[in-house]
Amino acid sequence: MTDSATLHHLHTLRDFIRWGASRFNAAGLYFGHGTDNALDEAAALVLSVLHLPYDLPDFYLEAALTPEEKTQVVEMIERRIETRKPAAYLTHEALFCGLSFYVDERVLVPRSPIAELIEQGFSPWMDGVETRRILDLCTGSGCIAIACAYAFPGAEVDAVDVSGEALEVATLNIGRHGLEGRVRPLRSDLFDALGGKRYELIISNPPYVGRAEWEALPPEYHNEPGLGLKSGEEGLDCVSRILRQASAHLTEDGMLVVEVGASAPALERRFPRIPFRWLELGRGGEGVFLFTAEELLQYRAEFETA
């Protein structure tokens, strides 16, 4: 714990961000839930405690904290170290596609590289397609579904998850963004509760972590719900089902986009005759593939027999 002598030397926002970053590095924390380094993580936590925006002008970094604010900031920094919880679980806020979302331990922290594709309207693949219905499989916090509702203002979006707890968070976020009329939370094990409904666009960031990878992950990930991460021995149980079933729920001009992260090589080994189209992302990220409805029908026999 931090003693009063240390606090005597800390005064400004800059002081506490630097000090927090040093504490995080010394404690060996992992950063992968919205930030990728100790300084940005410390800044996010300090600014959250002080109810200040992330794009605060630099000159405010020299502003001094009150004694009460110092105590609150120190408590937050120490909680991050002691619990190893991602910062978003401590602040109950995460940003995705420039939008703010409530998060807690019932859902994964939003971080999918699919955000870049949403912001681009899935161009050029969806160019010329009248997008009226979108499906977000394994919606979690609802961030992908809600961001798609903003990107495609004429579309209705189904936000599907097997977890009732996750849907509680998604429903909260749908309300916060005033999208109750366009984004529908629905409990379903993938496509099971959708009947014969079809969509121009199906997006999924499903569980895709294999057993060995799960066991090797830092503690921060083990504070997230395992249901949203683990997917069998190789991490492919969920995505294999999606590939088998998606064609029955796409329109003729529809498209499927799925993130599988580090499980991409395992997916190619399971389906060696399938030419996966891996998308190059300008802001980083890996393991996002795309199939058209026509391609899924073409490879259906492979998906069903593997």
VOGU-3710 file (C-alpha; in Angstrom, 3 decimals, decimal comma):
1> mtdsatlhhl> 0,000/0,000/0,000  1,035/3,601/-0,559  2,262/5,552/2,446  1,687/9,225/3,210  5,328/10,081/2,557  4,935/8,985/-1,071  1,748/11,003/-1,492  3,542/14,075/-0,161  5,592/14,117/-3,391  2,644/13,597/-5,766
11> htlrdfirwg> 0,542/16,619/-6,691  -0,543/16,882/-10,328  -2,370/14,710/-12,824  0,977/14,107/-14,520  2,511/12,986/-11,206  -0,187/10,407/-10,552  -0,228/9,054/-14,105  3,558/8,602/-14,059  3,470/7,075/-10,577  0,622/4,736/-11,490
21> asrfnaagly> 2,445/3,573/-14,610  5,556/2,838/-12,569  3,505/0,855/-10,044  1,859/-1,127/-12,853  5,166/-1,993/-14,506  6,719/-3,006/-11,203  3,741/-5,272/-10,504  4,007/-6,948/-13,905  0,460/-6,177/-15,010  -0,783/-7,142/-18,467
31> fghgtdnald> -2,375/-4,603/-20,807  -4,680/-5,822/-23,538  -8,177/-4,577/-22,735  -8,299/-1,165/-24,337  -4,716/-0,066/-23,707  -1,390/-1,691/-24,508  0,976/0,028/-22,070  1,205/1,138/-18,449  1,078/4,889/-19,126  -2,166/4,738/-21,091
41> eaaalvlsvl> -3,681/2,400/-18,513  -2,751/4,726/-15,654  -4,069/7,733/-17,558  -7,392/5,991/-18,198  -7,859/5,158/-14,532  -6,754/8,532/-13,173  -8,984/10,458/-15,594  -11,936/8,197/-14,827  -11,640/8,785/-11,082  -11,528/12,536/-11,675
51> hlpydlpdfy> -14,469/12,443/-14,134  -12,351/13,934/-16,884  -12,408/13,104/-20,628  -9,743/10,984/-22,294  -8,901/13,793/-24,743  -8,065/16,255/-21,986  -5,781/19,083/-23,235  -2,195/18,585/-22,108  -2,022/21,730/-19,993  -4,508/20,202/-17,537
61> leaaltpeek> -1,891/17,585/-16,658  -0,297/20,192/-14,411  -3,507/20,647/-12,389  -3,132/19,675/-8,731  -5,382/17,119/-7,046  -7,228/17,729/-3,799  -6,443/15,448/-0,826  -9,708/13,574/-1,374  -8,956/13,095/-5,060  -5,480/11,819/-4,252
71> tqvvemierr> -6,954/9,180/-1,953  -9,469/8,074/-4,577  -6,822/7,833/-7,311  -4,478/5,822/-5,117  -7,279/3,422/-4,191  -8,056/2,856/-7,863  -4,412/2,243/-8,781  -4,047/-0,229/-5,917  -7,272/-2,044/-6,911  -5,930/-2,558/-10,418
81> ietrkpaayl> -2,779/-4,136/-8,994  -4,413/-6,234/-6,280  -7,322/-7,626/-8,316  -5,639/-7,859/-11,762  -9,033/-6,926/-13,196  -9,006/-5,073/-16,524  -9,334/-1,326/-16,040  -12,749/-1,296/-17,735  -14,181/-3,460/-14,949  -13,019/-0,890/-12,401
91> thealfcgls> -14,337/2,134/-14,299  -17,357/0,315/-15,806  -16,673/1,957/-19,144  -15,089/0,863/-22,416  -14,820/2,625/-25,768  -15,613/0,864/-29,048  -15,963/2,594/-32,426  -15,674/5,868/-30,525  -18,766/5,006/-28,476  -19,002/4,540/-24,714
101> fyvdervlvp> -20,288/1,254/-23,282  -21,034/0,055/-19,769  -19,140/-3,137/-18,917  -18,707/-5,384/-15,911  -17,620/-8,952/-15,216  -20,682/-10,383/-16,996  -19,192/-9,547/-20,420  -15,858/-9,381/-22,193  -14,186/-6,002/-22,412  -14,834/-4,656/-25,964
111> rspiaelieq> -11,662/-4,719/-28,059  -12,454/-6,451/-31,357  -10,587/-5,261/-34,473  -13,939/-5,619/-36,250  -14,503/-2,034/-35,049  -12,405/-0,794/-37,964  -14,609/-2,644/-40,455  -17,793/-1,265/-38,898  -16,488/2,290/-39,120  -15,804/1,706/-42,838
121> gfspwmdgve> -19,306/0,297/-43,392  -17,675/-3,010/-44,414  -16,641/-1,345/-47,654  -16,026/-2,466/-50,327  -17,773/-5,780/-49,652  -21,144/-4,294/-48,658  -21,086/-1,515/-51,254  -24,351/-1,505/-53,174  -26,083/-3,911/-50,770  -29,266/-2,620/-49,138
131> trrildlctg> -28,535/-3,600/-45,551  -31,833/-3,990/-43,729  -31,079/-6,759/-41,244  -27,848/-7,375/-39,301  -27,073/-10,212/-36,872  -24,446/-9,915/-34,131  -23,744/-13,419/-32,813  -22,238/-13,647/-29,310  -23,006/-9,990/-28,685  -21,731/-9,725/-25,099
141> sgciaiacay> -21,970/-6,058/-24,137  -23,802/-5,296/-27,381  -20,976/-3,097/-28,647  -20,814/-4,577/-32,160  -24,596/-4,586/-32,578  -24,924/-0,991/-31,383  -21,986/0,257/-33,468  -23,576/-1,406/-36,521  -26,850/0,372/-35,800  -24,968/3,678/-35,994
151> afpgaevdav> -23,066/2,653/-39,138  -26,212/1,375/-40,912  -29,010/3,738/-39,805  -31,584/1,977/-41,966  -30,962/-1,486/-40,522  -32,479/-3,491/-37,693  -29,980/-5,441/-35,612  -30,435/-8,671/-33,650  -27,986/-8,939/-30,741  -27,751/-12,622/-29,827
161> dvsgealeva> -26,037/-14,305/-26,905  -26,430/-17,586/-25,036  -25,715/-15,817/-21,720  -28,649/-14,178/-19,993  -26,236/-12,132/-17,876  -24,490/-10,787/-20,964  -27,844/-9,804/-22,446  -28,624/-7,810/-19,314  -25,547/-5,681/-20,035  -26,375/-5,479/-23,751
171> tlnigrhgle> -29,921/-4,340/-22,927  -28,526/-1,639/-20,634  -26,249/-0,376/-23,405  -29,028/-0,451/-25,984  -31,044/1,799/-23,671  -28,113/4,123/-23,044  -27,812/4,681/-26,788  -31,556/5,046/-27,314  -31,705/2,163/-29,777  -34,499/0,075/-28,243
181> grvrplrsdl> -36,495/0,275/-31,468  -33,692/-0,955/-33,729  -31,437/-3,284/-31,713  -33,122/-6,388/-30,286  -31,385/-8,471/-27,600  -32,204/-12,151/-28,005  -31,114/-15,179/-26,010  -30,071/-17,948/-28,348  -27,370/-20,594/-28,702  -26,034/-19,153/-31,949
191> fdalggkrye> -28,793/-19,534/-34,579  -31,084/-21,871/-32,599  -33,797/-19,316/-31,713  -33,779/-17,432/-35,027  -36,018/-19,723/-37,040  -35,703/-18,991/-40,744  -34,708/-15,348/-40,430  -32,084/-14,137/-42,892  -29,665/-11,203/-42,791  -27,583/-9,183/-45,222
201> liisnppyvg> -24,758/-9,111/-42,688  -23,806/-11,573/-39,950  -20,955/-10,572/-37,647  -19,487/-12,637/-34,834  -16,716/-12,308/-32,300  -17,365/-15,742/-30,766  -15,415/-17,672/-28,127  -12,263/-18,914/-29,869  -9,666/-19,676/-27,178  -8,350/-23,235/-26,987
211> raewealppe> -7,493/-25,079/-23,786  -3,718/-24,534/-23,885  -4,055/-20,865/-24,793  -6,592/-20,319/-21,996  -4,300/-21,833/-19,394  -1,428/-19,585/-20,517  -3,377/-16,313/-20,503  -2,491/-13,597/-17,939  -4,756/-13,177/-14,875  -6,514/-10,184/-16,469
221> yhnepglglk> -8,173/-12,534/-18,964  -9,191/-14,994/-16,273  -11,212/-12,185/-14,691  -13,376/-12,182/-17,826  -16,243/-14,687/-18,256  -14,816/-17,955/-19,544  -18,007/-18,566/-21,520  -17,013/-15,685/-23,792  -13,508/-16,993/-24,420  -13,181/-20,788/-24,194
231> sgeegldcvs> -14,342/-22,925/-27,117  -13,075/-26,479/-26,902  -9,641/-28,015/-27,213  -8,538/-25,959/-30,226  -10,876/-22,980/-29,773  -12,919/-23,961/-32,828  -16,129/-25,459/-31,427  -18,188/-22,294/-31,821  -16,801/-21,049/-35,131  -17,220/-24,488/-36,735
241> rilrqasahl> -20,931/-24,390/-35,906  -21,202/-20,877/-37,333  -19,604/-21,964/-40,599  -21,978/-24,923/-40,898  -25,135/-22,943/-40,171  -24,579/-19,376/-41,411  -25,591/-19,944/-45,049  -29,137/-20,769/-43,936  -29,429/-17,311/-42,375  -27,868/-15,108/-45,067
251> tedgmlvvev> -29,639/-13,411/-47,951  -28,337/-14,146/-51,442  -26,161/-11,027/-51,358  -25,275/-11,482/-47,673  -21,911/-11,705/-45,975  -20,400/-13,362/-42,890  -17,558/-11,766/-40,901  -15,991/-13,666/-37,992  -13,060/-13,027/-35,672  -11,018/-16,022/-34,510
261> gasapalerr> -7,803/-14,283/-33,420  -4,861/-16,567/-32,750  -6,962/-19,628/-33,615  -6,679/-18,808/-37,337  -3,946/-21,415/-38,028  -5,967/-24,109/-36,260  -9,015/-23,188/-38,339  -7,059/-23,546/-41,566  -5,756/-26,939/-40,425  -9,304/-28,131/-39,723
271> fpripfrwle> -10,541/-26,962/-43,140  -7,440/-27,370/-45,358  -9,341/-27,121/-48,662  -11,148/-23,892/-47,796  -9,532/-20,665/-49,107  -10,182/-18,385/-46,135  -10,188/-14,673/-46,919  -8,254/-13,053/-44,057  -8,826/-9,319/-43,843  -5,936/-6,889/-43,492
281> lgrggegvfl> -6,671/-4,290/-40,825  -4,970/-0,931/-40,775  -5,080/-0,552/-36,993  -3,768/-4,011/-36,197  -5,492/-7,183/-35,134  -5,532/-10,588/-36,731  -7,718/-13,545/-37,498  -10,798/-11,887/-39,056  -12,229/-13,702/-42,078  -15,042/-12,988/-44,529
291> ftaeellqyr> -17,275/-15,220/-46,648  -20,078/-14,274/-48,993  -23,303/-16,262/-48,888  -22,398/-17,769/-52,264  -19,043/-18,974/-50,947  -20,573/-20,538/-47,850  -22,948/-22,529/-50,050  -20,065/-23,544/-52,284  -18,047/-24,911/-49,339  -21,002/-26,231/-47,327
301> aefeta> -20,073/-29,891/-47,747  -16,575/-29,214/-46,413  -17,914/-27,412/-43,354  -20,429/-30,154/-42,609  -18,020/-33,082/-42,859  -14,881/-31,705/-41,168
//
